[in-house]
Amino acid sequence: MAAGHSFFTPVADGRHDPLIGCETLRQIGILLGHAEFGVPFGHQFLIQDLHFAVRPQHLAVGYEPAALSISVTCTQVVRRGENLARMRFEAVFRRNGQVAATGGGSFSCLAPKVYRRLRGAHLPSGDCGPSAPGSPTAPARVGRLSPMDVVLSPTDARNRWLLRADTRHPVLFEHAVDHVPGMVLIEAARQATAVALDRPHYLPVNLACEFARYTELAQPCTIEARPLSAPPREAAEASWRPRCRAASRSSPAPSRPHRTGTDVLRGDLGSTPP
């Protein structure tokens, strides 16, 4: 885990950014799907839920990249015929033999023709092109240096923003997509929490989210953050609930248990105390 990533930069007094762990989880699911469960290239992986928790004492940035070992357990493997339909997995991240983070999630897989029927006119043709995002919230308020890395656009309401999805971003939009990726929504949750707490460089220690509906690139999406009440023994940890809400509804996911997974996020995001 290198300290020089172009987007997942060190946070909170020189600790590795926990959200790079979320991105690692996403890639673990894809890798296992292809390498161990025979998912053909070209099939779509759709995240249904994702959770991640870190132990801050093991996140310090050193002079050398952090060497991690990751143990993964796959459960609830469901096949449709010979093809993987959906799966859950749990992962343990160790650094120098110590548990540094845990996480996991579930995803489903769709064949190209099924995904085309599901998404229809939303499918991109070649380059998805710039999405003309709104003006960014001040980068310093969300712990960023460049306006390009800001995914929130201010509104007149307290703790409410519009999602700013710039499809030209080389990390958040690494390839053409037909909807806002889940990692963009997770970053929006992190940035919304930073503003709500007035702590731009806070350290997120746990994240749990559910992806319930597609967030369309061409439709506005509102991001909200509100505090959660906590029992006294948990009061030392600030906990906020960022919420991403699409202004209009389209391409709903099928009802459970065959829900395909989509990318409007609902979840809780906890942080270290100030």
C-alpha positions as CSV (number, residue, x, y, z in Angstrom):
1,M,0.0,0.0,0.0
2,A,2.0,3.0,-1.3
3,A,1.8,6.5,0.1
4,G,2.0,8.1,-3.3
5,H,-1.4,7.2,-4.8
6,S,-2.7,10.1,-7.0
7,F,-6.1,10.1,-5.3
8,F,-6.1,8.0,-2.1
9,T,-3.6,10.2,-0.3
10,P,-2.6,10.0,3.3
11,V,-5.1,11.4,5.8
12,A,-5.3,12.3,9.5
13,D,-1.7,12.8,10.7
14,G,0.0,10.6,8.1
15,R,-2.2,7.5,8.0
16,H,-3.1,5.6,4.9
17,D,-6.5,6.4,3.4
18,P,-8.9,3.7,4.5
19,L,-10.9,4.2,1.3
20,I,-8.2,2.5,-0.7
21,G,-9.2,-0.6,1.2
22,C,-12.7,-0.2,-0.2
23,E,-11.3,0.0,-3.7
24,T,-9.2,-3.0,-3.0
25,L,-12.3,-4.9,-1.9
26,R,-14.1,-4.0,-5.1
27,Q,-11.1,-5.3,-7.1
28,I,-10.9,-8.5,-5.0
29,G,-14.5,-9.3,-5.9
30,I,-13.8,-8.9,-9.6
31,L,-10.5,-10.8,-9.5
32,L,-12.1,-13.8,-7.6
33,G,-15.0,-13.8,-10.0
34,H,-12.8,-14.1,-13.0
35,A,-9.9,-16.2,-11.7
36,E,-11.7,-18.6,-9.3
37,F,-15.4,-18.7,-10.4
38,G,-15.0,-18.5,-14.2
39,V,-16.9,-15.3,-14.8
40,P,-16.2,-14.5,-18.5
41,F,-14.7,-11.1,-19.4
42,G,-17.4,-8.7,-20.5
43,H,-19.8,-9.7,-17.7
44,Q,-20.9,-7.0,-15.3
45,F,-20.1,-7.0,-11.6
46,L,-22.7,-5.1,-9.6
47,I,-22.0,-4.3,-6.0
48,Q,-24.9,-4.9,-3.6
49,D,-23.3,-3.9,-0.3
50,L,-19.9,-3.1,1.1
51,H,-18.5,-2.7,4.6
52,F,-15.0,-1.9,5.8
53,A,-13.4,-1.1,9.2
54,V,-9.8,-0.2,10.1
55,R,-7.6,-0.2,13.1
56,P,-6.0,3.2,13.1
57,Q,-2.8,2.1,15.0
58,H,-1.9,0.0,11.9
59,L,-2.3,2.7,9.3
60,A,0.7,4.8,9.9
61,V,2.6,5.8,6.7
62,G,6.2,4.8,6.8
63,Y,9.2,5.3,4.5
64,E,8.4,2.1,2.6
65,P,5.1,0.9,1.1
66,A,2.9,-1.0,3.6
67,A,3.1,-4.7,2.8
68,L,-0.3,-6.3,3.3
69,S,-1.6,-9.8,3.3
70,I,-5.3,-10.4,2.6
71,S,-7.2,-13.5,3.5
72,V,-10.6,-13.9,1.7
73,T,-13.5,-16.2,2.5
74,C,-16.3,-16.6,-0.1
75,T,-19.8,-17.6,1.1
76,Q,-23.3,-17.7,-0.3
77,V,-22.1,-18.6,-3.7
78,V,-25.1,-18.9,-6.1
79,R,-24.8,-20.1,-9.7
80,R,-27.3,-19.9,-12.5
81,G,-26.5,-22.9,-14.6
82,E,-22.7,-22.9,-15.0
83,N,-22.4,-19.2,-14.4
84,L,-21.8,-17.3,-11.1
85,A,-24.9,-15.3,-10.3
86,R,-24.0,-13.7,-7.0
87,M,-21.6,-14.2,-4.1
88,R,-20.6,-12.8,-0.7
89,F,-17.0,-12.5,0.6
90,E,-15.2,-11.4,3.7
91,A,-11.6,-10.2,3.9
92,V,-9.0,-9.7,6.6
93,F,-6.1,-7.3,5.9
94,R,-2.9,-7.9,7.9
95,R,0.1,-5.7,8.2
96,N,3.2,-7.2,9.7
97,G,1.0,-10.1,11.0
98,Q,-1.4,-7.7,12.8
99,V,-5.0,-7.2,11.7
100,A,-5.2,-3.8,10.1
101,A,-8.6,-3.9,8.6
102,T,-11.6,-6.1,7.9
103,G,-14.3,-5.8,5.3
104,G,-16.5,-7.5,2.7
105,G,-19.6,-7.3,0.7
106,S,-21.7,-9.0,-1.9
107,F,-22.1,-8.6,-5.7
108,S,-24.0,-10.1,-8.6
109,C,-22.9,-10.9,-12.1
110,L,-24.8,-10.3,-15.3
111,A,-24.1,-11.5,-18.8
112,P,-23.7,-8.7,-21.4
113,K,-27.1,-9.4,-23.1
114,V,-28.9,-9.3,-19.7
115,Y,-27.2,-6.1,-18.8
116,R,-28.1,-4.6,-22.1
117,R,-31.8,-5.4,-21.5
118,L,-31.6,-3.9,-18.0
119,R,-29.8,-0.7,-18.9
120,G,-30.9,-0.1,-22.5
121,A,-30.4,3.5,-23.6
122,H,-28.2,4.2,-20.6
123,L,-25.3,2.2,-22.0
124,P,-22.3,4.3,-23.1
125,S,-21.1,4.3,-26.6
126,G,-17.3,4.7,-26.6
127,D,-16.1,7.6,-24.4
128,C,-18.8,8.6,-21.9
129,G,-17.6,12.3,-22.2
130,P,-17.6,15.0,-19.6
131,S,-20.7,15.4,-17.5
132,A,-20.4,19.2,-17.0
133,P,-20.3,19.0,-13.2
134,G,-21.3,22.0,-11.0
135,S,-18.9,24.2,-9.1
136,P,-17.0,22.3,-6.4
137,T,-17.2,22.8,-2.7
138,A,-13.9,24.4,-1.5
139,P,-11.3,21.6,-1.6
140,A,-9.9,22.6,1.8
141,R,-13.2,21.8,3.4
142,V,-13.3,18.2,2.2
143,G,-9.6,17.4,2.7
144,R,-8.6,17.8,-0.9
145,L,-6.1,20.0,-2.7
146,S,-7.5,20.0,-6.3
147,P,-11.0,21.1,-7.2
148,M,-11.0,18.1,-9.7
149,D,-11.0,15.7,-6.7
150,V,-14.1,17.3,-5.1
151,V,-17.3,15.4,-5.7
152,L,-19.7,17.8,-3.9
153,S,-21.3,20.9,-5.2
154,P,-22.8,23.3,-2.6
155,T,-26.5,24.1,-2.2
156,D,-28.3,26.6,0.0
157,A,-29.2,23.9,2.6
158,R,-27.0,23.0,5.5
159,N,-25.3,19.6,5.1
160,R,-26.8,19.0,1.7
161,W,-24.9,19.0,-1.6
162,L,-25.4,18.0,-5.2
163,L,-23.2,15.1,-6.4
164,R,-20.4,16.5,-8.7
165,A,-19.5,13.6,-11.0
166,D,-16.8,14.6,-13.4
167,T,-16.4,11.8,-15.8
168,R,-13.0,13.2,-16.9
169,H,-11.5,12.1,-13.5
170,P,-8.7,9.6,-14.3
171,V,-9.3,7.5,-11.1
172,L,-13.0,7.8,-10.2
173,F,-13.9,7.3,-13.9
174,E,-11.2,5.0,-15.2
175,H,-13.3,3.7,-18.1
176,A,-16.6,4.5,-19.8
177,V,-19.6,3.8,-17.6
178,D,-23.4,4.1,-17.8
179,H,-24.0,5.3,-14.2
180,V,-22.1,6.8,-11.3
181,P,-19.7,4.2,-9.8
182,G,-20.1,3.2,-6.3
183,M,-16.7,4.5,-5.3
184,V,-17.7,8.0,-6.3
185,L,-20.7,7.7,-4.0
186,I,-18.4,6.5,-1.2
187,E,-16.1,9.4,-1.7
188,A,-19.1,11.7,-1.6
189,A,-20.0,10.2,1.7
190,R,-16.5,10.8,3.0
191,Q,-16.4,14.4,1.8
192,A,-19.9,15.1,3.2
193,T,-18.9,13.8,6.6
194,A,-15.8,16.0,6.5
195,V,-17.8,19.1,6.0
196,A,-20.5,18.1,8.5
197,L,-17.9,17.4,11.2
198,D,-15.8,20.5,10.2
199,R,-12.8,18.2,10.2
200,P,-11.3,18.0,6.6
201,H,-8.7,15.5,7.5
202,Y,-10.6,13.1,9.8
203,L,-9.9,9.4,9.6
204,P,-12.9,7.2,8.7
205,V,-12.7,4.1,10.7
206,N,-15.7,2.2,9.6
207,L,-18.1,2.3,6.6
208,A,-21.2,0.2,5.8
209,C,-23.2,0.9,2.7
210,E,-25.9,-0.6,0.6
211,F,-26.3,0.1,-3.1
212,A,-30.0,0.2,-3.8
213,R,-30.5,2.0,-7.1
214,Y,-28.6,3.3,-10.1
215,T,-27.4,6.9,-9.9
216,E,-27.7,8.1,-13.5
217,L,-25.0,10.4,-14.8
218,A,-27.6,12.7,-16.5
219,Q,-29.8,13.2,-13.4
220,P,-29.1,15.2,-10.3
221,C,-28.3,13.4,-7.1
222,T,-28.5,14.9,-3.6
223,I,-26.0,14.1,-0.9
224,E,-27.1,14.6,2.7
225,A,-25.2,14.1,6.0
226,R,-26.9,13.9,9.4
227,P,-25.6,12.9,12.9
228,L,-26.7,9.6,14.4
229,S,-27.5,9.3,18.1
230,A,-25.3,6.9,19.9
231,P,-25.3,5.1,23.3
232,P,-23.2,6.8,26.0
233,R,-20.4,4.2,25.7
234,E,-20.1,4.9,22.0
235,A,-20.3,8.7,22.3
236,A,-16.6,9.2,21.9
237,E,-16.9,8.2,18.2
238,A,-18.5,10.7,15.9
239,S,-20.9,8.9,13.6
240,W,-22.6,10.5,10.6
241,R,-24.9,9.1,8.0
242,P,-24.2,10.4,4.5
243,R,-27.1,9.7,2.2
244,C,-27.0,9.9,-1.6
245,R,-30.5,10.3,-3.1
246,A,-31.3,10.5,-6.8
247,A,-33.7,13.2,-7.7
248,S,-35.6,11.0,-10.2
249,R,-36.0,7.3,-10.3
250,S,-35.0,5.2,-13.3
251,S,-33.8,1.7,-14.0
252,P,-34.9,0.3,-10.6
253,A,-33.3,-2.9,-9.5
254,P,-35.4,-6.0,-9.4
255,S,-36.7,-7.0,-6.0
256,R,-34.8,-9.4,-3.8
257,P,-33.6,-12.1,-3.9
258,H,-32.6,-11.5,-7.5
259,R,-31.7,-7.8,-7.0
260,T,-28.9,-6.9,-9.4
261,G,-27.2,-4.3,-7.2
262,T,-27.0,-0.6,-8.1
263,D,-25.2,2.5,-7.1
264,V,-27.3,4.8,-4.9
265,L,-25.7,4.6,-1.5
266,R,-27.3,4.4,1.9
267,G,-25.0,3.9,4.8
268,D,-23.2,4.9,8.0
269,L,-19.7,6.3,8.2
270,G,-17.9,6.5,11.5
271,S,-14.8,8.5,12.3
272,T,-12.1,8.8,15.0
273,P,-12.9,11.4,17.7
274,P,-11.5,14.9,17.2
